[in-house]
Amino acid sequence: MTLGAIRGIDCLLSMDPSVGEGVLGMLRDAAVVWEGHRIVYVGSDRDAPDVPGASDGRGGLVLPGLIDSHTHAVWAGSRFEEFEQRLAGVSYTEILEQGGGILSTVAATRSATEDALLELAVARLRTARSRGVTTMEVKSGYGLNLDTELRLLRVAREAGRRAGVRVVPTFLGAHAIPAEYRGDRAAYVQLVIDEMLPSVVGLADYADVYVDRGAFTVEEGHAILLRARALGLGVRIHAEQVTLTGAAAMAAGLGAASCDHLERIDDVGIAAMAAAGCVATMLPGAMTFLRDPSPPVDRLREAGVAMAVATDLNPGSSPVVDPWACMTLAAVSMRLTVPEVLSGMTRVAAQSLGLPTAGRIVVGGPADLAHVAPPWGAQALPAALIGQLGGVVVRETVASGRRSTPAS
């Protein structure tokens, strides 16, 4: 197997306290070596084995490959005209209730060929990889019929293979009620339960539901997720974004891996998530673009709920592909700490996706690494990765032991 290494690293953040100092597992003057797709050494550069062609880590930082645990990366069309509507004061929910938003993307996506969708998705995933991402959760949800939903899941898997990014596919057929079922929503919910969910087993790892005003009710979401769980799919949910519905407590009761958004969650939902060990996924891109209030980060922290951070990459409410920008926004707008933000897009994100060996730099773990430099003139410190919006320079991304640079 091929050996690879990064030597002389000013600051290595293993995200494992057993490897280095503090919650970030920090090592100075460090090295990491991998063989094939597994790490075989992490520690002092002085004691590292010689590896021909090792990268020079001087002046830089190395952390686990970033894990973007909530994205909608497969779609066609654009929604920039709605951006101007929102700037003029029209709410996201009003646009959706008028047949725009998600539904306009559904129309464009249904009409696109599989090849066209694949080309777009590969470009997005390659862009993410150029910014240090090695794992992405990718949802369907812009088909809202069986054929297109299956197409989106196939595209997500193939796009990951071509882009060199591990993809965790999630079925989101319950993203919105499609236009043709607006007069009979119960029939669409039953379609999701009886036909769609059994058909995506083997293509999707998780099922997700968007429970909120203008989308699905708590009762509908419960029925869908209960069926998903019975079929062996993991459970995730969009919850408490626009209004408080009780969806987070419901999903936590079903053993959900993650409840996402949570701008309006209450103490009952927080307690249910804490008791279930459910991850709270913070989505600062959507919060910023929709001008929403911050989730109650202090109360989530106090309750011991682990917090992931993700881009929520999508064409409308969070058209953000850069994970570093979202980490900065999570710190500035949501008041997560620097360790929380960095853990949130590595170790905690891995937890939310059921990837126990990912999100850390440990011997035997996956050779997924982000080798970066701080903004020009800055020291190699964890805060330097977060403190300047868009300031991180990615030197190389290592995914399953395969190197790439932003230009490659």
N, C-alpha and C positions, 0 to 999 in steps of 0.2 A: 504494500500500500504506500501511497505517496505521503511523505512527511512535509509538514509546513510549520512555520514558526513566525512569531513576532518577538523581537528581542529588544532589550534596552528601553522598555516601556516606562515612561515617567510615572504613570498612574494607571493601574489596572483595577477595575471595579468588578470583582467576581460575583457580587450580589449574594455571597454566602459567607456569613460571619466565621465559619470554621476554616475558611481559606485565608482571610485577611482581617484587617482592623474594622471594627464597627459594623453597623447594619449593612453597609455596602461591601463589606469584605475587601477593603482597599489594600493594595500592595504597591510599594514604590520600587523603582528600578527592577521591574519584573519581566518575566517572559512567559509566553504560552506556546506550547507545541502540540500539534495534532498529527495523527496518523489516520489516513482515510477520512472518515467522518466523525471520529471521536478524539477528544482531548486526552493526551497522554502525559502532559506535564503542565503545571501552573505553579509558579513560585519565583524565587529569586533569579535574576538574570545570571548571577555569578555561578549558580549550580545547574543551569539549563544545559541540555545536550546541544552539541553543534548540529545545525541543520543548514545545508547549502540553500542559498536563495532566501534566507530569512528576511522578513521585512524589518525596517528600522523604526522602532517605536519611540525614539527620542523626541521629546517635545509633545508627545501625544498621549492619548488615553485609549484604553481598550475596555470594552464592556460587552456583555452578551449581545448577540444579535437582537435587534429590537423586535418586539412581538406586538403587532397591531391587532388587538383582540376584538375589534368591532369595525367592520367595513361593509360597504355595499358596492364593491369594486367592479361589478359587471352590469353595465347599462349602455344604452344608446341614446342619442339626442342630448340636449342641454336645456337648462332652465334659467338662463341668465336674464330673460325678460322678467321672471318672477323676482329676481334679486332687486330689480328696480321697483317692483310693486311693494316689496317689503320695506325698501327705503322710504317709500311714500306712506307707510303706515298700515298696509294690509297685512294681517297676521298669517302665519303659516297655516293655521287651522282653517281660516277663511278661504285661502287659496285651495286647500284640499277639498273643502266642502263644495266649492264651485266647480270641481272636476279637474283642477290643476294639480300641481305638486306631484306626488307619487304617481297619480293617474296619467299625467302627461308623459312621464317617463315610461310608464307601462305601454302606452300606445307606440312610442318610438322603439322600444325594445322588442315588442312583439313583431314589428315590421322588419326588424334587422335580421340579416342572415347570421347563422352560427359563426361563419368565418369572420364577418364584420365585428361581431361581439368579441370574438377571440382576439382579434387584432387590437381592439381598444383595451381589453383587459390586460393583455400582455404588456402593452405600453405603460399602463398604470402600475402594474406590479414591478416592472423593471425600474420605473422611477422610484418606487418605494425602496427597492433593493439598493439603488444608488444612494439612498439616504440612510442605509444601515439596517433596513428591515430584512429579517430572514424568515419570519413566520407571519402570516396574515389569516385571520378569520375572514371569510368572504361569504356574504349572505346572498341568497336569491331574493325574490320579492318584487321584481319588476316584470314578472310574467303574469301572475295571478290566473293562469290556467295551467293545466297539467303539462302540456307539451312544452311551453316556454319555460316553466319552472325547471323541468328536467334539463332543458337546454342550458339554462344558466348554471346549474350545478356541474354539468359536464364541462362547460367553458371554464368555470372557476378552477377545476382540477387541472385541466390541460394548460391553462394560463400559468398556474403555479409551476408546472413541470418545465414549461418553456422559459419562464423568467428566472428559474432557480430559486424559488421561494416556496417554503412549505405552506400549503393552503389547508386550513381547517374549514370545510364547507358546512354552511348552516342553511337549512330550509326555512324560508320566511314567506311561505304562501299566504300567511295571515298578516300581510303588511297593510292592506287596505281592502275594502270591499270594491271589486271591479265594477265598472259602469254597467255592465250587462246584468249584474245581480243587485243593483241598488234597490230594486223593488222587492227583492226576496233574499235578504241577507242570511236568513236561516239556511237557505238552500246552499249558499256558498260555504258557510261554516261546515255543513255536512259534507260538501264536496272535499274540503280540505281534510276532514277526518276520515272519510270512507275511501277516497280515491288517491288523493295527493300523498298523504303521509305514508301509506304502505308502499307507494311507488318510489319514494325517495330513499327508502332503507337501502343501504349499500352505497348510495351517492352522497348522502349527508351524514355528518357526525352529530349534529344538533338540530333542534327545531326551535324557532323563535316566534313570538307573537308581539305585535304592536298593540298594546292596550292603552287607549286614551280616548279623549273626546274626538269624534270624527273617524275613529278607527274601530277597534273591537272592544267589547265589554269584558269585564272581569269574568263573567260567567262563560262567555264564548272562549276567552283565552284559557280558562281552566279546562274546558272540555277538549280543546285542541292539544294542550300540553299534556294532559292526562293520557290521551291516546298516543302521543309521541313517546312518552315514557314507557308505555306498555309495549311499544314496538322496539324498544332498546335505544332510542335516540336520547341524547342529552338535552337538557332544557335550559333555555335562555329567554330573556324577555326585555322588551322596551317598556319601561314603567315610569309612571309619575312624572312625565315630562311636561305636559301642558296642564293637566289637572290631577289632583289626588284621587285615585280610584281604588286603592287597596291592592293593586296588581303585584306590588313587590312582596307583600306578605303572602299573597296567594302563591306566587311562584316559589318563594322560599319554602313554603309548606310542601311543595312538590319536589324539593331538592334541587332547585335551579342552580346551575353553576355560576350564573351571573345575572344581576339585574342592572340595567343600563339606563342612563340619563339621570333620573332621580331628583330633578330640581324641586319637585313638590312632595317628596316622601315625608311621612310623619314618623313619630316615635314608635308607633305600632309596627310599621314596616321595617324600621331600623332594627328593632328588637328581634323580629322574625328572621331577618337576614343574619344577624349576629348568632342567633341560636342554631341556624342551619349551616353556618360557615360559608355563606353565599358572598361572592365578590361583588362589590359595587364598582361598575365601570363608569368612569368620568369621561364625558365627551365635551371638552371645552370648545371645539370647533362649532358644534351645533349651538351651544349656549351663547357663543359670541355672535354668530350670524343671525340667530333668532332673537337676540337681545333679552335672553331669559335670565332670571336670577341664578345664582350659584346653588348647587346642591348643598345641604347642610353638612359640610365637611367636618366641622368641629364635632357634631353629634355622631356622625359615622365613626370618626376616629375614637371618640370616647367610648363608644360601644364595642370597639375592637373589630369593626368591619374592615377587611382588607380592601384597598382601593386600587384598581387598575386605571390606566389612562390609555385612550385610543383616539384615532382620528375621526371615526365615523365617516370616512370618505364616501361621499355620495354627491349627486349632481345638484342638490337643492339646498338642504339645510346645513351641510358641512362639506363644501367643495374643497377639502384640504387633504393633500397627499403627504405633506411634510410632518413627520412625527415630532421633530424637534420643536417646530412651531407650536404644536399642541401641548407639548410638555411645558413650554414657557407659559402658555396661556393658562394651563392648569395651576401653575405656581402663582401667577400674577392675579388671575381672575377668580380662582377657586381657593387660593391660599393653601395649597398643598406644599409641604416642605420639599427641599431638593431631594433628600433620600426617598420620600414618598413618590415623587414624580419619576425618578429613575427606576425604582423598584416597580412602579406601576406599569411601565412599558417593557419590563423584563420578567422578573420573578413572579410578580402577582398576576400579570397577564398570562403567563404560562399556567399558573394555578387555575385561572378562570377557564382555560381551554383543555384542562385535563392532561397537561404535558409535564409530568413531574420532574423530568430531567432537564427540561429547557429553561431558559431565562437565568442560568447561572453558568459560571466558568469553573468547572470542577473536573477532576480526572475521571474519565469514563463518560462524561457528559457530551452532548453534541458539539461539534466544532462549528458553532454559529457565533460569529464575532463581529462587532463593529469597531473598527480602528479609526479613530477620529483625532482631529486637532482642535484646540479651543480657538475662539476668535483671535485674529492676528494681534500679537503682542501680549496675550493673556497667558497666565500660568495654567498648567495642566491640573486643574482642580474640578471636582464635581460641579460646583456652582457655575463654573465657566461654560458648562454645557447647557445650562438653563437660563443664565442671566442676560443673554442677548438674543433677541428674536431673530432666528435664521442665521445665527453666527457660527454654528458648528460646521467645520470642514471635514467631510468624510474622506479619509484617505483610501480605505478599502473596506469591503464587506466580505466576510467569509461565511458561506452558507453550506453546511454539510461538508466542510473541508475544501470547498471550491472558492477560490478568490475571484473577486471582481473589483474594478475601480469604477468611479462614477463615469469615466469616459468609455468604459468597455461595454 
